[in-house]
């Protein structure tokens, strides 16, 4: 069986990625910070390859795809090409060190999943990114082509959705391994000053203080969260809420109007409304306008935090309108 559907160029070309370099750097910084602090939630290399069935598909694949691209290997014991491809994908999953998660599905035991993905033959390899399924290839394929496809998949996850992958700790799960302790940060005084400025509505001062921390420690999670909050509050402090909401209602295609209204939604505690407004703006627009709305949505994700289920749901909705 010859491999097909190998190229992901169609996925990459669906929208302009104006800030690709910045987004990729941001993802790299997040991974580096997680590793530096002992890797909260770090997994062992063995946990990068998992067996998945129909009962656990939503938890193990769909939900996990909000933090890392999930590659699905549909296989069967009787399939000879599967016996060649499977070990190769498992080796690459470990080598890529948490950039993607490999989920293995035995089609004989999970016929419904095979039907839902429309699989006509195996081995068949798909990916799920932020809840959206993408066909990668079917049949055996050369390692070089598989690596190229994986690199493109990871790039899409980083640049479109800020997916930073899984932190891998070689000692995680080892018998007798002591949990890593996060080192004390040297920025306590600066962070306290920034928080005080934020409490005093000195948003400019808070923004500068958080940026001072990030100059030396780009992945500092407290500074990143504080900066996102300070920038949001600084943007809305001079807005006239009534005028902004009227402008957004009268001009649904005006990206700037929708962004301003989304900022107000979030500050007012209407998180789902803010996310939904920007997802809709992405759906309605193209080019620079679409990318502007997408980037603001990613910024608002930072304010709420990646673990919040509302962020996970919004990432999935964003994937649906982008792909």
N, C-alpha and C positions, 0 to 999 in steps of 0.2 A: 504494500500500500504506500503510495507516494504522499509525502506531506503536502498539505494545502492550507490556505488561510494563515500563512506564517506572518505576513506583514501587518504591522499595526499602524501604518502610515495614515489610514483613514481615520483612526481614532485621534491621532495627533493633529490632523488637519481640521478637525471639526470646529475649532475656535482658535483665534490668535492667542498666543501665550506671551504677552508683552513683557511681563515681569518674571520670565522663567528663571533667570539667573538669581534674582533676589529670593524667589520662593524656594529654589533648591538650596541656597545657602542657609535659609532659615530652617529648613528641615535638617540639614547637616548639623547646625548649631544645637537643635533640640536633641538630636541623638547624642551629640558629644556631651551635653549637660547631663543627660540621663545616665550615661556611662560614668561621668565624673562623680556623680553623687551616689554611686553604688547601684544605679539601675533599678529604680522602683519598678516592681513588676517584672524584673528580668527573668528570662527563661533559660533553660539549658539548651544546648544544641539539639538534643533529641526531641525537644518539644516543637521544633520547627517543621516536623513532619508528623501529621496526625491522620488517623483513620476517621472518616466521617460517614454517618448514615443519615437516613431521612429524618429520624427523630431529632438529631442534633445539628441538622444543617443550618437552621436559622441562627443558633447560638455560635456554632463553631466557624461558620463561613460568613453569613450575612453580617452579623454583629462585629466579628473580627475585622471585616473588610473596611470598617470605618477607621481603623488604625494602621492597617498594613494590607497591601495587595495580597489576595489569596489565590493561588494557582491550584486548579482542581485537575487531578489526574484520574480520568475514568478508565478502569482496568478490569481484567478478569483473570482468574488463575489459568484458564485454558489458552489465553492470548499470548502467543510467542513474542510478537513485537513489544507487548507490554513488559515482558521480562527484561528487555533491553532498555526501554525508555524509563521505566520506573526507578531503577537504581541510579540512573544518570540524573533524574530530577531530584532525587533525595540527596545526592552528593552536592548538587548545585544549591539546594536549599541551605545546607550547612555552610557551604563556601560563601554564599551571599550574606551570611551572618545577620539574619533578621530583616533583610530588605523585602523578603516575601515569605509567606507561609504556604507550605505545600499540604493540600488536603487530598487524601486518596479515597476514591469511591469505588467500591466493588460493585459493578453493574449487576451482577447476578443477584446480589442481596438487596439492591436498591433500584429496582426497575422504574419506580415512579420518577426518581431523579433523572434517570437516563431519558425518559420520555419528555420530561419538562425541558431539558436542554436540547431536545431534538437530535439526539446522537444516533447516527446511522451505522457507525463502525467505531471500533476501538483499536488502539488507544486513541483517546480524544482528550485534548487539553484546553481548558477554559480558564478564565481569570474572573474574579469578582473584585471590583474596586468601588468602594463607597456604596455598596449594595447593587451595583450594576454589573451584569454578566457580559463578558466579552469572549468571543471565540478566538483562540490563539492558533492551534493547528491540530490536524488529525493525522495519525500515522506516525511512524518513526521519523526522526529528523536528525540532521547532523548537529553535533554539539555547538558548533559555531553559530548556526542559525538560531538555536534555542537561546543561547546567551544574548544574541542581538535582540530577540523578542523580549526576553526578561528585562534587559536594560531599558527598552522602550516602555514597557509596562511600569517599571519603577519610576521612570521619569514622569510619566503621566500622573502617577499617584502623588509624587512630590509637588509637581508644578501646578496641577489643577486643584488638589485637595489638601496639600500640606501633610500628607501621610508620611510619618517619620519612621515607620517600621517598628520592629520589636528589638529591645535591648537584650543582647545575649550575654549571659554570664557563664563561662565554662564551668564554674564551681557550683552553679545553682542546682539544688537538689542532691548534691553530693552528700554522702553520709558524714555527719559530724561537722559539716560546713557551717561556720558561724555567719549570721546575717551581717552584711556589710553596713557599716555605720557611715552616714553622710558626714563629710568633714565640715567643720564650722566655717561659715563663710566670713570673709574679711570685710563685708559691706554692710554690717548691721547698722552702723551710724548713718550711712548714706540712705539706706532704706527707711530708717526711722524718720529721717528728715523729709524724705519724699512723701511718706505717709502723712506726716504732720501738715505738709503743704497741701496735700490733697484734701485733708479734713478741713483746712482753712479756706478752701475754694481757690487757692493759689495754683491754678492748673498749670500755668507756665513754669512756675518754680518746680512743681512736682514732675512735669515732663522732663525738664533739664536734669533733675536729680536722678531720675530713673535712667536717663540716657547716659549719665556719667558712670553708673554701675555697668551698663551694657557695653560701654566702650572696652572695659577690661574683662568683662565676663558676659559675652554675647548671649549665652544660653541661660542666664540666671532666671529661673521661673518666676520668682516674686517680682523682679524688676520688669519682666515682660508683661505680666498680668497688670501690674500697677501702671505701666506706660500706656497699655491699651485702654485702661479705665480713665486715666487722666486725659488722654487725647479725645476720647469720646465726650467726656464732660466739658472739655474745653470747646469742642465743636458746637455743643448745644446751648451753651450758656447765653449766647446773644440771639438765639432764634426766637421768633414769635410762633409758638406752637399752632395757633389757629391759622395763621397765614401759611405756614409750611404744610399743614394737612390739607388746606384748600388747594394749594398749588399741586400737591401730589394727586388729589382726587380729580382735579380738572385736566391734568396732563400725565396720564398713566405711562406714556412713552418717554417722559423726561427723566433720564437717569439721575441727574443731580437732585431733582425734587423727590424722587423715591428714596435716594440715599439719606437725605436730610430727614425725611419722615421715619425711615427705619432707625436712625439714631435716636429720635424722640421716642419711638416705640420701645427701644431697648432700655433707655433711661427710665421710662415709665413702668418698667417691669413686664411689658408685653413682648416677651422673648419670641414666641412662635410667630407673632404678627411681624416682627422685625425681620426674622429669617424668611418667612413666606413672601414678604414684600420684595426682598432682594432676589430670591429665587425666581419670582415672577418677572422681575426686571431683567434678569439674565435670559429668561426664556423669550422675552419680547424683543431683545436687542441683538446687535451683532457688532463685530469689530471692537474698536476701542471702548464704546459704551458698554458692551457686554463684559469686557475685561475689567472695566472700572467697577461695575456692580459686583462682579465675582470677587475682586480683591477686597472690597469693603465688607462683603459677607465673611470672608476669611478673617478679617480684622475683628469683626464682632464675635466670631467663634472664640478668639483669644480672650475676649472680655468674660465670656461665660465659662470657658474651660472645656478641653477636649473630652472629658469623661462624662459631661452632662448629656443625658439621653436626648435632649432637644437639639444639641449639636449633632449627635449621631443621625437623628432623623433628617435634619436639614442637609447634612452631607449627602445622604442618600437621595433626597429630592434634587439637590444640585446636580448630582451625577446623571439623573434621569433627563434633565433638560440640556445638559452638555453633550451627552452621547446620543 
